[in-house]
Amino acid sequence: MTNEELFEQAEELTRAWESLKVSIDDLSMTNAIVKHDSYWCNYFFDSHQSSNLESNLVNIADTMLKVSNAICPKE
């Protein structure tokens, strides 16, 4: 794999990290709110916002696997 290809893979991981950071911040905020407002928890799940978070985390995992396979295809 060339340096340019590795750089492209590093950029993919950077985008995945940025997306993961948003998910971590969302979970931290959700945790803080739930401790003080149990009704918000119901809203979060009833409005399917939790599925957005789940989808984001699945996309991050897929990106990480894709990068791993690109760097080490036989592993």
Order of alpha helices (4+ residues) and beta strands (2+ residues): alpha-alpha-alpha
